[in-house]
Amino acid sequence: MTSKLLRPDAVIRDEQSTDHQAIHSITEIAFRGRPYAGGDEQDVIIRLRNAHDLTLSLVYLIDSKIVGQITFSPATVADASQPWFALGPVSVLPEFQGQGIGSKLINLGLSRIVELGARGCILTGNPIYYQRFGFELCPENCPVNEPEEYFMLKLFVSKQPDGPFKFHEAFYDDV
């Protein structure tokens, strides 16, 4: 799927294997020094790919150069309802931040996982930023190894899940 957005030389498309190094670099640069970042976000993407659990990876190109990327992967919840997805990481090169690129990636990615039947989406990130997309802090469903002040949930169904969520193991271990 390819979409033209924001400017005539901008395109969002699914990642290709030739994009992997650019995605790694963009992600490392975008998360450097962030208080909600673990420092290994670029490696999480590699581990998800290696585990064949990278549900969706979209790249944002300007003039054929990748300047942003978003990742979605499977998530689980204690009540065993499914499917749930995790958003993250989403990365935009610092010189392109504040131009709506991250928002376009998030909105398109969320619509794509809805098409996959998602019940909702979880993430750990900046609450001020993600509230504009309908995410809410959700400490009652926070995974045991995530900070409650950054754990968020966006429901696509009306029923709140029961118990804690779990991100894919690639977020924590080598897979």
Steps between C-alpha positions, in 0.01 A plus 500: 500500500639839402356839597601853406483735798585850624708605201531393137832320556376304808387137501407246769546136410566161657864438585717311255809296584721774354363739767632312804824694552329839459228395747763392752684831472188721512367317806827525691529874427135578578503329842840619618465653850120464532379432860250234386753321279697190589779574252446181303193598294688444173593149618139421595405542133773258394392245763135529390605447136715201595208349695269556200274709726535840342129539420535832323792727419434818304760746378457867415709621208570853384661524160571122519686534835361322808445759773253311721381152594236331716478145634202294617534156659275249680420555869319276746282564805430282803134440408617334173279721281656573162630640274682790669792690356783713633602823332865579513741607434401792279794710388553819303838658434535806728525746209159378374321489836210738557380475139223244555699200375462299821128579508453379143687176575301441820160568343568282196647222715203502738258479208697206358490301827126570529470329159678202659225478763691663788312537827738778596857621513748550783819702529750643741571861414441869560140535628468861388581401142293181474180632660425684173460158333253373760748316724441520874719419796403155620685398818252218571620318185868597522750219447705426810823619338370830356468842667134575582547870429576424133281194429202578278209320333269585212188284480332419168231297681285601796615235747800585716738201519566327832848479648841612387619515142823355375709639218666253264808343659713678239454816704698342784716212379692379201264281301 
